């Protein structure tokens, strides 16, 4: 788990449930009550195990909790992590730069066909990636082009 991230007892219960059903190792859990979803960040290489054949693990968890579940594969490389978080959108390039004022930003180039998928309904996917990029890599802003 990333250092400095504190989990609530509620998030710990969701992690325990997720791990017992999927067998995948969870690195982080974010409960988003506004959008009625739970975002799980799983250990690198265990995304398939987490989702299950034809998504059966996710469907079961969603039925049990009454919330949407989103699963992202972790990576220590910020560009790869951003690509993983935006799947199934096809990401052409991720440029991470440090501005003169010391803030780190990420500019993500997505194929025009997948721009809607990357941004998400009402910007929910873009908001998720901004939150996660800041939480894991101290990237202050993310823009999708």
N, C-alpha and C positions, 0 to 999 in steps of 0.2 A: 504494500500500500504506500502511496505517496506520503512523504513526511508532512506533518502539520495538518493532515485531514482528520477531523474528528467526526465519528459516527454516533448518531443517537441510538438509543435502545430500539427504537422502531426500525431504523435502517439495519441494525444488527439482526433483528428478527427476519426481515425480508432476505437478508444475505443467507441466513441459516436455512430458510425455506428453499431458496433458489439452489443452494449448493446440495441440499439433500435430494432434490428432484433431478437436477441436471448432472451432478458429479463434477461440474466445472468449478474452478477456483475463482472467486470474486475478489477483485482488488478494491472496488469502490461501489457505492450505491447512493443514488440521489433520488429522493422522493420529491416529485413535483406535483403538489396538490392542485395548483392552478390548472394544469393540463391533464390531471388525473392519470399520471404516468410514473413509472419507476424506471430509472436508467441504471443499468448494471454495466460496470467495466470489468471484463473478465481477463484472466491471464492470457498472455500471448500464446496462440496456438490452440486455444480451447473454445473458440467461437462455435465450431460445429457441434461439439458436445453440449454446449450451453443451449443452443437452439433446438437440437434434436432432429430426427428424421422428419421431414415435411413440417417442421416447426411444432412438433407435438409437445415439447417441454414448455415452450412459450404459451401455447394455447391452454395447457393445463394450469400454468401459473396465473394466467389472466382470468381464468374461470374461478380459481380459488380466491384471488385477491380483489377481483372486480376492477382492476386497473390495467392499463396498457403497459407492456414491458418492452423496453428497448435495450438491446445488448450491443456493446461496443468492445472490440478487441483492443487491449492495451498495447502500447509500444513506447519504448523509451525515446524513440526518435519522434520529435514533435510533428514533422511533416507526415510521417507514416500514421501517427495517431489521428491526425486531422483527416487523412484519407479514409482510415477505418471508420471514423465517426460519421462521415458523409455517405458511406455506402448505402444504397446501391448506385448513387450518382457517380459518374465517371469523372474523376479529378485529373485534369491534365498536368497541373503544376501547383506546388505550394511554395511560396517565397516568404521566408521569415527574415525580417530585417529589424535592426535597432535604429530608431530615429535619433536625431541630434539631442532631443530632450531626454534620452535614455529609455524611452518606452519601446517595447518590442511589439511589432505588429506582424500579422500574417495576411498575405494576399493569396487567395485561392482562385485558380483558373479552372473553371468547369466547362465542359462542352455545352454549347448553347441548348442542346436538346435536354440536358439534365439539370439546367439551372433551376427549374421549378422544384425538382426533387431535392436539390441541395438546400434551397432556401426553406422549403416546407410550407405547409398551410399556415398562413398568418405569420410566417417567419420563425416558426417553432424550431426547425432544424438549425437555422442560422443562430438562433439564440442559444440552443444547446451547445453548439460548437464553440461559441464565444465563452460560455460558462466553463466548459471543460478545458479549453486552451488556457484560460486564466488560472484555473484550479491546479492544473498539472505543470504548466510551463511558464507561468507568469507572463503570458502574452496578453497585452492590454486590449488589443482590438483585432478583429478578424473581419475581412471583407471578401465577399464572394463576387467574382467578375465573370 
